[in-house]
Amino acid sequence: MTEPSGTSRTVRRGTPDQRLTRNQRLIRPDHFREAYEQGDRWAGTYMILWLRRGKGADLRLGVVASRRVGGAVARAKARRKLREAYRQNRHGFHGDVDVVLVARRNILRVDHRTVTSELLALAERSGLLRKGT
């Protein structure tokens, strides 16, 4: 059951597909580097939000968790928290930008609701959040 890219797929009856496909993720290291070099960043307690403007930018997500966050298991958990918060709220984001979320060590101590609220606050400060969302 493959579908052309760009089409909306329904997973459950009446629920739009919220998956992050490969085309919706930042993968290339030079795209991450561009985001850092452009310097558009907003820091929170649990994450840092970077925006990348330029060719191909289309609300794709890149997630980073360095060794400062912890071991491999802790880094994977931090990345999952960030991806999930973004995935559930990306419908409220707009703009021709790519988003890079960098986990901070404190993210492991908080629940999903706290991570989501900080992501939305940073998105609002950065102008990524649609008005009325």
Sequence and secondary structure as in RCSB ss.txt:
>XXXX:A:sequence
MTEPSGTSRTVRRGTPDQRLTRNQRLIRPDHFREAYEQGDRWAGTYMILWLRRGKGADLRLGVVASRRVGGAVAR
AKARRKLREAYRQNRHGFHGDVDVVLVARRNILRVDHRTVTSELLALAERSGLLRKGT
>XXXX:A:secstr
    TT   EEETTEE     GGGB   HHHHHHHHHHT EEE SSEEEEEEESTT SS EEEE  TTT SHHHH
HHHHHHHHHHHHHHGGGB SSEEEEEEE GGGGGS HHHHHHHHHHHHHHHT B TT 
